[in-house]
Amino acid sequence: MALIKSISGIRGTIGGRSGEGLTPLDVVKFTAAFGQWLRQRATTLGNNTTPTVVIGRDARLSGEMVSRIVSATLQGLGINVVDLGLSTTPTVELAVPAENAAGGIILTASHNPIQWNALKLLNEKGEFISGDDGAEVLAIAEAEAIDFAEVRKLGSYRTDDTYLQKHIDQILALPLVDRVAIAARNFRIAVDAVNSTGGIAVPMLLQALGVETITKLHCEPTGNFAHNPEPLPENLTDIINLTRKDTIDLGIVVDPDVDRLALICEDGSPFGEEYTLVAVADYVLKNRPADGRSGNTVSNLSSTVALRDVTRKAGGEHFASAVGEVNVVEMMKANDAVIGGEGNGGVIYPDLHYGRDALVGIALFLSHLAKFGKSASILRRTYPSYYISKNKIELTPTIDVDSVLERIKAKYARNPINTIDGVKIEFDREWVHLRKSNTEPIIRIYSESDTLSTAEHLASKIISDIKEVISEKR
């Protein structure tokens, strides 16, 4: 069993003892802490109205149970609840400001396997709470300094299933989303939604964009994930084989909460999750209005440098942030970025909202592909080719991760090193980034080069260095 308490939310496996997994007691504890924090924040801001919280969930098996606990806990605090039910992370993010809510809670463990669930916490803007705010929530939870409402002041509860359509309508209204061009191409598209809420949302969007031929694969929102839900090529053999056999122009894959987007070319080759953002950014940079805004972009330190190349070619400047959506968004705002995101297929388009959104990514990519006029595989070949090797090392409680990273940093002290998030080491034509995950008990090791073999060799070398450091400390 596992329970991970981080500034971005609470994530854990269902079942087991309280404090060791995401049990009902833990759900109550951290939901109540978040609700208490929202009430205190409202008082500080001089807002004396009854706060509202928007909630929504992906389709995982524990979702309905966790949702009921979250709703009742918030009501017990005197907070009104608007429940979107089966929804997507970006849809909940859009609904929070639309409802003039104090915050939101998304019930999803994103790409984690079926036994996991999580509480993702949003502020009144529909954006993930900051590190400082998250620390305050955790402090309230640990102190259990929570005051529940008396019986006449309990919060209300209502459901609202209209926001997926509202989300899609807002996407269709974006100037760079070209429904006419998309419809004219008569795209034949396959969708793999890993039996979660993307199976509802993605076909709805495609139909609204004028796509008439849609092949659905694992689109029943049963929560029984048909494969590992992380949209990596090794987990996508079903849709890859389908596109190779059938006359499919594009395969679309989303994770359970629909904030990550992976694409499969017409020949069955992965477009590359790193290149989802690259392609969408290229389209946005080439077609953005002449409104005086900079053509800047942002991605995190673990993302491909191909975005930097595309941005510079368009006359903009690229900035690299620490890993994590809240960090990317903060840097996007600071540098007036027109688009940003993360190399895991996360596209953030601020003209819609500041959050990773696979649905807007799909609409912008299809607009790009429609106007390009050729196949997805040919479009992919127009971008600089870099290869990222993504690896990880499982941690045990005895491993001092910070000490390990310090030793690695010292070993490569002659190389350019960035330490804003773990340790990123630059080489002549390569880089490697080491960081402790915020959501899993692992060290992630990402490396990139212009050949996959070189990237993998560099990763293997660093992994060997890490194992040597760990063995020396035992």
C-alpha positions in Angstrom: 0.0 0.0 0.0 1.1 3.6 -0.6 0.0 7.1 0.3 1.9 10.0 -1.2 1.2 13.5 0.3 2.5 16.2 -1.9 1.9 19.9 -2.5 -0.1 19.0 -5.6 -2.5 16.7 -3.9 -3.0 13.3 -2.2 -2.4 10.1 -4.1 -2.5 6.6 -2.9 -3.6 3.0 -3.4 -7.1 2.0 -2.3 -7.4 -0.1 0.8 -5.2 -1.1 3.7 -4.6 0.7 6.9 -5.3 4.4 7.3 -2.2 6.5 6.8 -0.7 3.7 4.6 -3.1 3.9 1.6 -5.9 6.1 0.4 -8.5 4.8 2.8 -11.9 6.5 3.5 -10.4 8.0 6.6 -7.6 9.5 4.6 -10.0 10.8 2.0 -12.0 12.6 4.8 -8.9 13.9 6.5 -7.4 15.6 3.4 -10.7 16.7 1.9 -11.6 18.3 5.2 -8.1 20.0 5.4 -8.6 21.4 1.9 -12.1 22.6 2.7 -10.9 24.3 5.9 -8.1 26.0 3.9 -10.7 27.3 1.4 -12.8 28.7 4.2 -9.8 30.4 5.8 -8.7 31.8 2.4 -12.2 33.2 1.7 -12.2 34.9 5.1 -8.8 36.4 4.3 -10.1 37.7 1.0 -13.1 39.2 2.6 -15.5 36.8 1.0 -18.3 35.9 3.4 -20.5 33.9 1.0 -20.8 30.2 1.3 -18.0 28.7 -0.7 -18.6 26.2 -3.5 -16.3 23.4 -4.7 -16.5 21.7 -8.1 -15.7 18.0 -8.2 -15.3 15.5 -11.0 -13.8 12.1 -11.5 -12.3 9.7 -14.1 -13.9 6.3 -14.5 -11.6 4.2 -12.2 -13.3 1.6 -10.1 -12.9 3.5 -6.8 -14.1 6.8 -8.2 -17.7 6.8 -7.2 -16.9 5.6 -3.7 -14.3 8.3 -3.2 -16.6 10.9 -4.8 -19.3 10.3 -2.3 -16.9 10.6 0.7 -15.5 13.9 -0.7 -18.9 15.4 -1.3 -20.2 14.5 2.2 -17.1 15.8 3.8 -17.3 19.1 2.0 -21.0 19.4 2.9 -20.1 18.7 6.5 -17.9 21.7 6.4 -20.7 23.9 5.2 -19.4 24.0 1.6 -21.7 23.7 -1.4 -20.7 20.9 -3.9 -21.2 20.9 -7.7 -20.5 17.4 -8.9 -19.7 16.9 -12.6 -19.6 13.2 -12.2 -17.7 11.4 -14.9 -15.6 14.2 -16.4 -12.0 15.2 -17.3 -9.3 17.1 -15.5 -9.4 20.1 -17.9 -13.2 20.1 -17.8 -13.2 20.5 -14.0 -10.6 23.2 -14.3 -12.8 25.2 -16.7 -15.9 24.6 -14.5 -14.4 26.1 -11.3 -14.3 29.8 -12.5 -17.5 29.3 -14.5 -19.3 28.4 -11.2 -17.5 31.2 -9.3 -16.3 28.4 -7.0 -13.7 28.7 -4.3 -11.8 25.7 -5.7 -12.1 22.2 -7.1 -11.1 18.6 -6.5 -10.4 16.2 -9.3 -10.6 12.5 -8.3 -8.1 10.8 -10.5 -4.7 9.2 -10.3 -4.0 10.2 -13.9 -1.7 7.6 -15.5 -1.3 5.4 -12.4 -2.7 1.9 -12.5 -6.2 0.8 -11.4 -5.5 0.4 -7.7 -4.6 4.1 -7.3 -6.7 7.2 -6.9 -6.0 10.8 -5.8 -7.4 14.1 -4.8 -6.0 16.8 -7.2 -6.6 20.3 -5.7 -7.6 23.4 -7.6 -7.8 27.1 -6.6 -10.5 29.5 -7.5 -8.9 30.0 -11.0 -9.3 26.3 -11.8 -5.5 25.9 -11.6 -3.5 23.6 -9.3 -2.7 25.1 -6.0 0.8 26.5 -5.4 3.5 24.8 -3.4 3.0 27.2 -0.5 -0.8 26.7 -0.5 -0.3 22.9 -0.7 2.0 23.0 2.3 -0.7 24.9 4.3 -3.3 22.2 3.4 -1.0 19.5 4.6 -0.3 21.3 7.8 -4.0 21.6 8.5 -4.4 17.9 7.8 -1.6 16.9 10.2 -2.9 19.2 12.9 -6.5 18.1 12.3 -7.4 21.7 13.0 -10.8 21.4 11.3 -14.2 22.9 12.3 -17.3 21.3 10.9 -20.6 23.1 10.3 -23.6 22.9 12.6 -26.7 21.1 11.2 -28.4 24.3 9.9 -25.3 25.3 7.9 -24.5 22.1 6.1 -23.5 22.6 2.4 -25.7 21.8 -0.5 -25.1 19.2 -3.3 -26.1 19.2 -6.9 -25.0 17.5 -10.1 -24.2 19.1 -13.4 -23.5 17.0 -16.6 -23.4 20.0 -19.0 -19.7 20.9 -18.7 -18.2 18.5 -21.2 -20.4 20.1 -23.9 -19.5 23.6 -22.6 -15.8 22.6 -22.7 -16.1 21.5 -26.3 -18.1 24.6 -27.3 -15.3 26.8 -25.9 -12.7 24.8 -27.9 -14.7 25.2 -31.1 -14.9 29.0 -30.5 -11.1 29.3 -30.5 -9.9 31.2 -33.7 -7.1 28.6 -34.4 -9.5 25.7 -34.3 -10.5 25.2 -38.0 -13.6 23.0 -38.0 -14.1 23.6 -41.7 -10.6 22.4 -42.7 -10.9 19.4 -40.4 -14.3 18.3 -41.8 -13.0 18.7 -45.4 -10.2 16.2 -44.8 -12.7 13.4 -44.0 -10.3 12.0 -41.4 -10.6 8.4 -40.3 -9.6 8.4 -36.6 -9.2 5.7 -34.0 -9.5 6.5 -30.3 -8.1 4.6 -27.4 -9.5 6.0 -24.1 -8.3 3.1 -21.8 -11.9 2.6 -20.7 -12.1 5.9 -18.9 -13.8 9.3 -19.4 -11.9 10.0 -22.6 -14.2 7.4 -24.2 -17.0 9.9 -23.7 -15.2 13.2 -24.3 -13.0 12.5 -27.3 -15.7 11.1 -29.6 -17.9 14.0 -28.6 -15.2 16.5 -29.6 -14.4 14.7 -32.9 -18.0 14.6 -33.9 -18.3 18.4 -33.1 -15.2 18.9 -35.3 -16.9 17.2 -38.3 -15.1 13.9 -38.1 -17.5 11.2 -39.2 -15.4 8.1 -39.2 -14.4 7.2 -35.6 -13.2 3.8 -34.5 -13.6 3.4 -30.8 -11.1 1.2 -28.9 -11.5 0.8 -25.1 -13.9 3.7 -25.0 -16.4 2.2 -22.5 -15.9 4.1 -19.2 -16.0 1.0 -17.0 -12.8 1.8 -15.1 -11.4 -1.6 -16.1 -8.3 -0.3 -17.8 -7.6 -2.4 -20.9 -3.9 -1.8 -20.6 -1.4 0.1 -18.5 -3.0 3.6 -18.5 0.2 5.6 -19.2 0.1 6.4 -22.9 3.5 5.1 -23.8 4.2 3.1 -27.0 4.8 -0.2 -25.1 1.2 0.1 -23.7 -0.5 1.0 -27.0 -0.1 -2.2 -29.1 -3.8 -2.5 -29.7 -4.2 0.9 -31.4 -0.8 0.6 -33.1 -1.8 -2.7 -34.7 -5.2 -1.3 -35.7 -3.7 1.7 -37.5 -1.3 -0.7 -39.4 -4.1 -3.0 -40.5 -7.0 -0.5 -41.3 -7.3 2.7 -43.3 -6.8 5.0 -40.3 -5.4 8.5 -40.7 -4.6 9.0 -37.1 -4.8 7.2 -33.7 -5.6 9.3 -30.7 -4.8 8.1 -27.2 -5.6 9.8 -23.9 -4.9 8.9 -20.3 -7.7 8.3 -17.8 -8.3 11.9 -16.9 -7.7 13.3 -20.4 -4.9 15.7 -19.7 -2.3 13.8 -21.7 -2.4 13.2 -25.5 -0.5 10.7 -27.5 -0.8 10.3 -31.3 -0.3 7.3 -33.7 0.5 8.0 -37.3 -1.3 6.3 -40.2 1.5 3.7 -40.6 1.3 2.6 -36.9 4.3 4.6 -35.8 4.0 6.6 -32.7 4.1 10.4 -33.4 5.9 10.6 -30.0 4.4 12.0 -26.9 7.2 14.5 -26.7 6.2 15.8 -30.1 2.5 16.3 -29.3 3.4 19.7 -27.8 6.0 20.4 -30.5 3.5 20.0 -33.3 0.8 21.9 -31.6 3.2 24.7 -30.7 4.5 24.9 -34.2 0.9 25.4 -35.5 0.1 28.0 -32.8 3.3 29.9 -33.5 2.8 30.0 -37.2 -0.9 31.1 -37.0 -1.1 33.3 -33.9 -2.6 36.7 -34.5 -0.3 39.8 -34.8 -1.5 41.2 -31.5 1.9 42.2 -30.2 2.3 39.2 -27.9 5.6 37.4 -27.7 6.0 34.0 -29.4 7.4 32.5 -26.2 6.9 28.9 -25.1 7.5 26.9 -21.9 8.2 23.3 -21.2 9.8 21.5 -18.3 13.4 20.4 -17.9 12.6 16.8 -18.8 11.0 17.8 -22.2 12.6 17.6 -25.6 14.7 20.5 -26.9 12.8 20.2 -30.2 10.3 22.8 -28.7 13.2 25.2 -28.2 14.2 24.7 -31.9 10.7 25.3 -33.2 10.2 28.3 -31.0 13.5 30.0 -32.0 12.7 29.3 -35.7 9.4 31.3 -35.2 11.3 34.1 -33.6 10.2 33.4 -30.0 12.1 32.4 -26.8 11.8 29.1 -25.0 11.9 28.8 -21.2 12.4 25.6 -19.2 10.6 25.2 -15.8 10.8 22.7 -13.0 8.7 19.6 -13.6 5.0 19.9 -12.6 2.1 21.7 -14.2 1.9 24.4 -11.6 5.6 25.3 -12.3 5.0 25.3 -16.1 2.0 27.6 -15.7 3.9 30.0 -13.4 6.7 30.4 -15.9 4.2 30.7 -18.8 2.5 33.6 -17.0 5.8 35.2 -16.1 7.0 35.1 -19.8 3.7 35.7 -21.6 4.0 32.3 -23.3 1.4 31.6 -26.1 1.7 27.9 -25.5 3.4 25.5 -23.1 3.2 22.2 -21.5 5.1 19.0 -20.7 6.7 16.4 -22.8 4.4 13.7 -21.5 1.8 14.8 -24.1 0.5 17.7 -21.9 -0.6 20.8 -23.9 -1.4 24.0 -22.1 -3.1 26.6 -24.3 -3.7 29.8 -22.3 -6.3 31.2 -24.8 -8.6 28.5 -23.3 -7.2 28.0 -19.8 -4.0 27.4 -17.9 -4.1 23.6 -17.6 -3.0 20.5 -19.5 -5.8 19.7 -21.9 -5.8 16.8 -24.3 -9.1 17.9 -25.9 -7.8 21.3 -27.0 -4.6 19.5 -28.1 -6.6 17.3 -30.4 -8.5 20.2 -31.9 -5.3 22.2 -32.6 -3.4 19.2 -33.9 -6.2 18.2 -36.3 -6.4 21.8 -37.5 -2.6 21.7 -38.2 -2.8 18.3 -39.9 -5.8 19.3 -42.0 -4.0 22.5 -43.3 -0.7 20.6 -43.7 -2.5 18.4 -46.3 -0.3 15.3 -45.9 -0.1 12.4 -43.5 0.8 12.5 -39.9 4.0 10.6 -40.5 5.2 13.1 -43.0 4.3 16.0 -40.6 6.4 14.3 -37.9 9.4 14.2 -40.2 9.3 18.0 -40.6 10.5 18.4 -37.0 14.0 18.0 -35.5 14.6 14.4 -34.5 15.6 13.9 -30.9 15.2 10.8 -28.8 14.5 10.6 -25.1 15.1 7.6 -23.0 12.9 7.5 -19.9 13.9 5.3 -17.0 13.3 5.0 -13.3 14.8 3.5 -10.2 12.6 2.2 -7.5 13.3 3.7 -4.1 13.3 2.1 -0.6 12.9 4.0 2.7 16.6 3.6 3.4 17.8 5.6 0.4 18.6 9.3 0.9 17.7 10.6 -2.5 19.1 14.1 -1.9 22.4 12.7 -0.9 22.5 10.5 -4.0 21.8 13.5 -6.3 24.5 15.5 -4.6 27.0 12.8 -5.2 26.0 12.6 -8.9 26.2 16.4 -9.2 29.7 16.3 -7.7 30.8 13.6 -10.1 29.8 15.7 -13.1 30.8 19.1 -11.6 32.7 20.1 -14.8 29.5 19.9 -16.9 26.8 22.6 -17.0 24.3 21.7 -14.3 20.8 23.0 -13.5 19.5 22.3 -10.0 16.1 24.0 -10.0 14.4 20.6 -10.0 16.7 17.7 -9.2 19.9 17.6 -11.3 20.0 18.2 -15.0 23.5 17.7 -16.6 24.3 19.1 -20.0 26.8 17.3 -22.3 28.0 18.3 -25.8 24.8 17.1 -27.7 22.9 15.4 -24.9 21.4 16.0 -21.5 20.2 13.9 -18.6 17.8 14.9 -15.9 17.5 13.1 -12.5 14.7 13.9 -10.1 12.6 12.4 -7.4 9.0 11.8 -8.5 6.3 13.8 -6.6 3.7 11.0 -7.3 5.6 7.7 -7.0 8.5 6.3 -4.8 11.0 6.5 -7.7 13.9 8.5 -9.1 13.2 9.4 -12.8 16.1 9.5 -15.2 15.4 11.1 -18.5 18.1 11.5 -21.2 18.0 12.9 -24.7 20.2 12.8 -27.8 19.9 12.9 -31.5 20.1 9.0 -31.6 18.2 6.6 -29.3 21.2 4.4 -28.7 23.2 7.4 -27.4 20.4 8.5 -25.2 20.0 5.0 -23.8 23.7 4.6 -23.3 23.8 7.9 -21.3 20.9 6.8 -19.2 22.6 3.4 -18.5 25.7 5.2 -17.5 23.9 7.5 -15.0 21.8 4.6 -13.6 25.1 2.7 -13.0 26.5 5.7 -11.2 23.4 5.9 -9.0 23.5 2.2 -8.1 27.2 2.6 -7.3 26.5 5.5 -4.9 23.6 3.6 -3.3 25.7 0.5 -2.8 28.5 2.5 -1.2 26.1 3.9 1.4 24.8 0.5 2.6 
